[in-house]
Amino acid sequence: MLTTVFALQTTLGLAPLAAAQPLDLGTRRELLVDDYLIERLSGGATLRMHAPVPREVALVADAPWEGNGSLYATVLQDGDRYRMYYRGGHYRLTPQEYTGTHALVICYAESPDGIHWAKPELGLCESDGSTANNIILDRLGTHSFAPFRDDNPACPSEARYKALANGGTEHGLFAFQSPDGIHWSLMAERPVITEGALDSQNLAFWDAARGEYRAYFRDFREGRDIRTCTSPDFVHWTAGTWLEYTPGRSGELYTNQVLPYYRAPQLLLGFPTRYVDRGWTPSHEYLPQLEHRRIRTGPSPREGSAVTEGLLMASHDGVRFTMWPEAFLRPGLRTRDTWFYGDLYQTWGLVETRAALADAPPELSLYASEHYHQNDGGTVFRRYTLRIDGFVSAQAPLSGGEVLTRPLTFAGRRLVLNVATSAAGSLRVELQNPDGLPVPGYALADCDEVFGDFLERPVSWRGQTDLAALAGQPVRVRFELRDADLYALQFAEE
């Protein structure tokens, strides 16, 4: 799998080990997607970002009411049904003009497995004299529409699905609600968020870990950037706060795609689009579809010169994000359908799908746009896959490396790892007291060697996995890795 090395901000010159305040993990799963848990990497150990694997085309927006301006898709898993929402639009690009051929609409697709998608005839909105289409909105809110299933325990059934949307004569984001994800109505007559540029996919969700609704929206600060705000009821929102980035913002950010990771909802992951415009350079002469690229520069130079790609970032408080500076989703070795502005916009949402191998566990699927603003067809949404929890791993070569956590406390009974090794590789674990001394019985030499590839593998010391006697006590965890990847850990109850 393609990887990228992330330069940790953690330094080695820290205060004495015993002075650090322990992190309380409880029984939560924690991903090694940043240096939140990590005190020190040594030997050959690094944090490495893993690139999603491109799969089949999931959906082509080629209906007359869709087209090459279809974008800003949302994908969510709702019980045994997968839902996709996306903007339908089409634009005519010539050296003289860049104009829409029909009004923007919001479209809906369904899938039984996240792989095979269909566009149902909903009969809700008219297009070209017929309601035999998959349109759910055709007026207000059709620039971008980002729905989610609201799992707030206090949510009434008529508002089980919610969305922020813009598009209309009044600037701002409108709040929508639905009992079924298909039939939508306004929660308030006026926009509920009005600050910011908002000319992108703006979204919100129920943040169960913090007990509030949280929104992320587009604004400008030395280029395209992101703000966030919160609400107790989805209608009344706080003023926006700019996101903070470590080690820094990696270019202009077009979309944000922030969501709570479903297996560790205290962790917020973002999949923003990086927008890069160098102006026209000699290298543009070698990129795909030179003739079409030149046509696109006529009405708007950036249409031909700008390119977009996917990024990855993570936060533990919703405001401060660790941003990986290298691309999470590159345009790739392609000859026509990427390397343009509007391509590789990652959709909002991660879903579990069956693996390509029959005997493998489920994997994560995400989707991204291709073929945007091409004159010969509609936007394409391609599926990509990734190992569950597999965004980033602590990795070491066969020669070895170590990871040492910050002091922490836990409430579970056993340590469970998402880990992969080679046949010759291995992982061992040592539990230490805050001063760095091994806890008797849990030293590295006591640990039973772990090798193999597992989403949930318990660790044992001389055949025993039970850690109940250490629950609530501050410990450090030392991992010794050899040709191994460690993705996530959890002190689980069972």
C-alpha positions in Angstrom: 0.0 0.0 0.0 1.3 3.5 -0.8 2.4 5.4 2.2 3.6 8.8 3.2 5.8 9.7 6.1 4.5 12.3 8.6 7.0 14.4 10.5 5.8 14.3 14.1 5.7 17.5 16.1 6.6 15.6 19.3 10.1 16.4 20.5 12.3 14.2 22.6 13.3 16.9 25.2 10.2 16.5 27.4 9.7 17.1 31.1 10.4 14.1 33.4 8.2 11.2 32.6 6.3 11.1 35.9 5.2 14.8 35.6 3.0 14.2 32.6 -0.8 14.3 33.1 -2.3 10.9 32.2 -4.8 10.7 29.4 -8.0 8.9 30.4 -8.9 6.5 27.7 -11.6 4.6 29.5 -12.6 1.9 27.1 -12.5 4.1 23.9 -10.8 2.9 20.8 -7.9 5.3 19.8 -6.5 5.5 16.3 -2.8 6.3 15.8 -3.8 8.9 13.2 -1.6 11.6 14.9 0.7 12.0 17.9 -2.1 12.4 20.4 -1.1 9.2 22.3 2.5 9.2 21.4 5.4 10.4 23.6 8.2 9.0 21.6 9.1 7.1 18.4 12.5 5.5 18.3 14.5 3.1 16.2 13.0 2.9 12.7 9.4 3.6 13.9 7.4 6.3 12.0 3.8 7.3 11.5 2.8 6.5 8.0 -0.3 7.6 6.1 -1.9 5.0 3.9 -3.5 5.8 0.5 -7.0 4.5 -0.4 -7.2 2.0 -3.2 -9.2 3.0 -6.3 -12.0 0.7 -7.2 -14.9 0.7 -9.6 -17.1 3.7 -10.7 -19.9 3.8 -8.3 -22.2 6.3 -10.1 -22.2 8.4 -13.2 -24.3 11.6 -13.1 -25.4 11.4 -16.7 -29.2 12.0 -16.5 -30.5 15.1 -18.3 -31.0 16.9 -14.9 -27.5 15.9 -13.7 -24.3 16.4 -15.8 -20.7 17.6 -15.6 -21.4 20.0 -12.8 -22.6 17.3 -10.4 -20.7 17.5 -7.1 -20.7 17.8 -3.3 -21.8 14.3 -2.6 -22.7 12.8 0.8 -22.7 9.1 1.4 -24.1 7.5 4.6 -24.9 4.0 5.8 -28.4 3.8 7.2 -29.2 0.3 8.5 -29.1 -2.1 5.6 -29.4 0.8 3.1 -26.7 3.1 1.7 -27.7 6.6 0.7 -26.0 9.1 -1.6 -27.0 12.7 -2.0 -25.4 14.9 -4.6 -25.9 18.1 -6.6 -27.1 17.8 -10.2 -25.9 20.4 -12.7 -24.4 20.8 -16.1 -22.2 23.5 -17.7 -21.3 24.3 -21.3 -17.6 25.2 -21.6 -16.4 26.9 -24.8 -13.5 29.4 -25.2 -16.1 32.2 -24.9 -18.5 31.0 -22.2 -19.0 29.0 -19.1 -22.8 28.7 -18.5 -25.2 26.4 -16.8 -27.6 24.6 -19.1 -30.3 23.9 -16.4 -31.1 24.8 -12.8 -29.2 23.1 -10.0 -31.0 20.2 -8.3 -30.3 17.8 -5.4 -30.3 14.1 -6.4 -30.6 10.9 -4.5 -29.2 7.3 -5.1 -29.5 4.1 -3.1 -27.4 1.0 -2.7 -27.8 -2.4 -0.9 -24.0 -2.7 -0.4 -22.3 0.6 -1.1 -20.9 -0.9 -4.3 -23.9 -1.1 -6.7 -25.9 2.1 -6.9 -29.3 2.9 -8.4 -31.2 6.1 -9.0 -34.8 5.6 -7.9 -37.7 7.4 -9.6 -39.1 9.4 -6.7 -41.8 11.5 -8.4 -41.1 14.5 -6.2 -39.8 17.2 -8.5 -40.4 18.0 -12.1 -37.7 18.1 -14.7 -38.4 18.8 -18.4 -42.1 18.0 -17.8 -41.7 14.8 -15.9 -41.3 13.7 -12.3 -39.7 10.3 -13.3 -36.4 11.2 -11.7 -34.3 11.0 -8.5 -34.5 14.7 -7.6 -35.4 15.5 -4.0 -34.9 19.3 -4.1 -35.2 21.7 -7.0 -35.3 25.2 -5.5 -33.9 26.5 -2.2 -30.8 24.7 -1.0 -29.6 23.2 -4.3 -26.0 24.6 -4.4 -24.9 22.2 -1.7 -26.9 19.9 0.5 -25.3 17.8 3.2 -27.7 15.4 5.0 -27.0 13.2 8.0 -28.9 10.9 10.3 -29.4 12.6 13.6 -28.7 10.2 16.5 -29.3 12.7 19.2 -31.5 10.9 21.7 -33.7 13.9 22.0 -34.3 14.2 18.3 -38.0 14.0 17.3 -38.9 11.4 14.6 -40.0 14.1 12.1 -36.4 15.5 12.2 -34.5 12.2 12.2 -32.6 13.4 9.2 -31.1 16.9 9.0 -29.1 19.0 6.6 -27.5 22.3 6.0 -27.9 23.7 2.5 -27.4 26.8 0.5 -28.5 28.1 -2.8 -31.1 30.7 -3.4 -31.5 34.4 -3.4 -30.6 34.9 0.3 -27.0 34.4 1.5 -26.7 31.8 4.2 -27.2 28.2 5.2 -30.7 26.9 5.7 -31.6 24.1 8.1 -33.7 21.2 6.7 -35.3 18.3 8.4 -36.8 15.0 7.2 -38.5 12.0 8.8 -37.2 9.5 6.1 -34.3 11.1 4.3 -36.4 11.7 1.2 -39.1 14.3 2.0 -37.5 17.5 3.3 -38.8 20.7 4.9 -37.3 23.8 6.4 -36.7 24.1 10.1 -36.6 27.9 10.0 -37.7 30.3 7.3 -34.4 32.3 7.4 -30.8 31.1 7.1 -29.4 29.8 10.4 -25.8 30.5 9.5 -25.0 33.7 7.5 -21.3 34.4 8.2 -18.7 33.1 5.8 -18.4 32.7 2.0 -20.3 29.4 2.2 -19.6 28.7 -1.5 -18.7 25.1 -1.1 -20.1 22.0 0.7 -21.0 23.1 4.2 -22.0 20.5 6.7 -23.1 19.7 10.2 -23.7 16.7 12.4 -24.6 15.6 15.9 -21.4 15.3 17.9 -22.3 12.7 20.5 -19.0 12.8 22.3 -19.5 16.5 23.1 -23.4 16.6 23.2 -23.9 19.3 20.6 -24.4 19.9 16.9 -21.2 21.1 15.1 -21.0 22.7 11.7 -18.0 23.3 9.4 -18.3 25.8 6.6 -16.3 27.7 3.9 -14.7 31.1 4.3 -11.6 32.9 3.2 -8.5 33.6 5.2 -5.4 34.0 3.1 -7.2 31.9 0.6 -9.9 29.2 1.0 -10.2 28.0 4.6 -12.7 26.5 7.2 -14.6 27.7 10.2 -16.6 25.8 12.7 -19.5 26.6 15.1 -21.8 24.7 17.4 -25.5 24.6 18.3 -27.8 23.0 20.9 -30.8 22.7 18.5 -29.5 23.0 14.9 -31.2 26.4 14.5 -29.3 28.7 16.9 -25.5 28.7 16.2 -22.5 30.3 17.8 -20.2 32.6 15.9 -17.7 30.8 13.7 -14.2 29.9 14.9 -11.3 29.4 12.5 -9.7 25.9 12.5 -6.1 25.6 13.7 -3.7 23.3 12.0 -0.5 21.5 13.1 2.0 21.7 11.5 0.1 24.3 9.5 -2.6 24.6 6.8 -1.5 22.6 3.8 -2.6 24.9 0.9 -6.1 26.3 0.3 -8.9 24.0 1.5 -12.0 23.9 -0.8 -14.2 21.4 1.2 -13.7 20.1 4.7 -15.7 16.7 5.0 -15.2 16.5 8.8 -17.1 13.7 10.6 -16.9 11.8 13.8 -15.2 8.5 13.1 -17.9 5.9 13.8 -15.6 3.4 15.6 -14.1 6.2 17.8 -16.6 9.0 17.8 -14.5 11.2 20.1 -12.1 11.5 17.1 -13.0 13.9 14.3 -11.6 13.1 10.9 -11.5 15.5 8.0 -11.1 14.8 4.3 -10.7 18.3 2.8 -10.0 19.1 -0.8 -6.7 20.9 -1.5 -7.0 23.6 -4.2 -3.8 24.3 -6.0 -3.4 27.0 -8.7 0.1 27.7 -10.0 -1.2 29.6 -13.0 -0.4 28.2 -16.4 3.0 26.6 -16.5 4.9 24.4 -19.0 3.9 21.3 -17.0 0.3 22.0 -17.9 1.1 21.1 -21.5 1.8 17.5 -20.3 -1.3 17.0 -18.2 -4.4 15.1 -19.5 -6.6 16.6 -22.2 -4.5 19.6 -23.3 -7.1 20.8 -25.8 -10.0 20.7 -23.3 -7.7 22.3 -20.7 -7.1 25.3 -23.0 -10.8 25.6 -23.7 -11.5 25.8 -20.0 -9.1 28.7 -19.5 -11.1 30.9 -21.9 -14.0 31.9 -19.6 -12.0 31.3 -16.4 -8.2 30.8 -16.4 -8.3 28.8 -13.1 -10.6 26.2 -14.8 -7.6 25.2 -16.9 -4.7 25.7 -14.5 -6.0 24.7 -11.0 -6.0 21.1 -9.8 -7.5 19.5 -6.7 -6.8 16.5 -4.6 -7.8 14.9 -1.3 -6.2 15.5 2.2 -6.5 13.9 5.6 -6.7 15.7 9.0 -7.7 14.7 12.5 -8.9 16.5 15.7 -9.7 15.6 19.3 -11.5 18.8 20.1 -13.1 19.9 16.8 -11.0 23.1 16.4 -7.3 22.0 16.4 -6.5 19.6 13.6 -3.4 17.7 12.8 -3.1 18.0 9.0 -1.0 15.6 6.9 0.8 17.8 4.4 1.1 15.1 1.7 -1.9 14.1 -0.4 -4.2 11.4 0.9 -5.8 11.0 -2.5 -3.6 11.9 -5.5 -5.0 12.5 -9.0 -2.9 9.5 -10.1 -1.5 8.0 -13.3 -4.5 8.9 -15.5 -5.0 10.1 -19.1 -8.3 11.9 -19.0 -10.6 11.9 -15.9 -8.5 13.6 -13.2 -5.9 16.4 -12.9 -8.6 19.1 -13.3 -10.1 21.5 -10.9 -13.2 19.8 -9.4 -11.8 16.3 -9.5 -10.9 14.3 -6.4 -13.4 16.0 -4.2 -13.9 13.4 -1.5 -17.5 12.8 -0.6 -18.7 13.4 2.9 -19.0 10.0 4.6 -17.3 6.7 5.3 -19.1 3.4 5.0 -18.3 -0.2 5.6 -18.5 -2.5 2.5 -17.6 -6.1 1.8 -13.9 -6.7 0.9 -12.6 -7.6 -2.5 -11.3 -10.9 -1.1 -14.0 -13.4 -0.1 -12.4 -14.4 3.2 -11.3 -10.8 4.3 -13.3 -8.7 6.8 -15.2 -5.6 5.7 -13.3 -2.5 4.6 -14.0 1.2 4.5 -15.3 2.8 1.3 -15.1 6.4 0.4 -15.9 8.1 -2.9 -14.5 10.9 -5.0 -15.4 12.9 -8.1 -13.9 12.6 -11.5 -14.6 13.9 -15.0 -15.8 17.3 -13.6 -16.7 20.0 -16.2 -15.8 17.7 -19.1 -17.9 18.3 -22.2 -18.6 14.7 -23.0 -20.7 13.4 -20.1 -21.5 13.8 -16.5 -19.4 13.8 -13.3 -18.2 10.3 -12.1 -18.1 9.2 -8.5 -15.5 6.5 -8.0 -15.3 4.2 -4.9 -12.0 3.9 -3.0 -11.3 1.4 -0.2 -9.1 1.4 2.9 -8.6 -1.0 5.8 -10.9 -0.3 8.8 -9.1 2.2 11.1 -6.3 2.1 8.4 -5.7 5.8 7.7 -2.4 6.0 9.5 -0.2 3.4 11.3 2.8 3.4 13.5 5.2 1.3 11.4 8.7 -0.1 11.7 10.9 -2.1 9.4 12.2 -5.6 10.2 15.2 -4.1 11.9 12.8 -2.8 14.5 11.4 0.3 16.1 9.5 1.4 19.2 6.5 3.5 20.1 6.1 4.8 23.7 2.8 6.4 24.7 2.1 9.2 27.0 0.9 8.3 30.5 -2.7 7.0 30.4 -5.4 5.4 32.4 -7.9 2.8 31.2 -11.1 1.1 32.3 -11.2 -2.1 30.3 -10.0 -5.6 31.0 -7.7 -6.4 28.0 -5.7 -4.6 25.4 -6.9 -5.1 21.8 -5.0 -4.0 18.7 -5.6 -3.4 15.1 -2.3 -4.7 13.8 -0.7 -6.2 10.7 2.7 -7.8 10.4 4.6 -9.7 7.8 5.2 -13.4 8.2 8.6 -12.6 9.7 7.4 -9.5 11.5 6.1 -9.2 15.1 4.9 -6.9 17.8 5.4 -7.0 21.6 3.9 -4.8 24.3 5.2 -3.7 27.6 3.2 -1.8 30.3 5.2 0.6 32.3 4.6 2.8 35.3 4.7 6.6 34.7 8.4 6.6 35.6 9.2 4.3 32.7 9.8 1.1 34.7 8.1 -2.2 33.5 5.1 -3.3 35.6 6.0 -6.7 37.0 4.5 -9.4 34.9 4.0 -7.1 31.9 7.5 -6.5 30.7 8.5 -6.9 27.1 10.0 -10.3 27.8 6.7 -11.4 29.4 4.6 -10.5 26.3 3.6 -13.3 23.9 4.7 -12.4 20.4 2.0 -11.1 18.1 2.2 -11.8 14.4 -0.5 -11.9 11.7 -3.1 -9.5 10.4 -6.1 -8.6 12.6 -8.6 -5.9 13.2 -9.0 -6.9 16.8 -6.2 -8.9 18.4 -5.9 -9.2 22.2 -2.4 -9.0 23.7 -1.3 -11.6 26.3 1.5 -11.8 28.8 2.6 -15.4 29.5 -0.9 -16.5 28.3 -2.9 -14.0 30.3 -4.9 -11.1 28.8 -6.7 -9.8 31.9 -5.6 -6.3 32.9 -8.4 -5.5 35.4 -5.9 -5.2 38.2 -4.3 -2.2 36.4 -7.4 -0.4 35.4 -7.5 3.2 36.7 -3.7 3.2 37.4 -1.4 5.5 35.3 0.6 3.4 32.8 2.7 3.9 29.7 2.5 1.5 26.8 5.7 0.5 25.0 5.3 -1.2 21.6 8.1 -3.0 19.9 7.5 -3.4 16.2 9.3 -5.4 13.5 8.0 -5.2 9.9 4.6 -4.3 11.5 1.8 -1.7 11.3 -0.2 -0.7 14.4 -3.4 1.2 13.5 -5.4 1.4 16.6 -5.7 0.2 20.2 -8.4 -0.2 22.8 -8.6 -1.3 26.4 -11.8 -3.2 25.9 -14.2 -4.6 28.4 -14.3 -8.1 26.9 
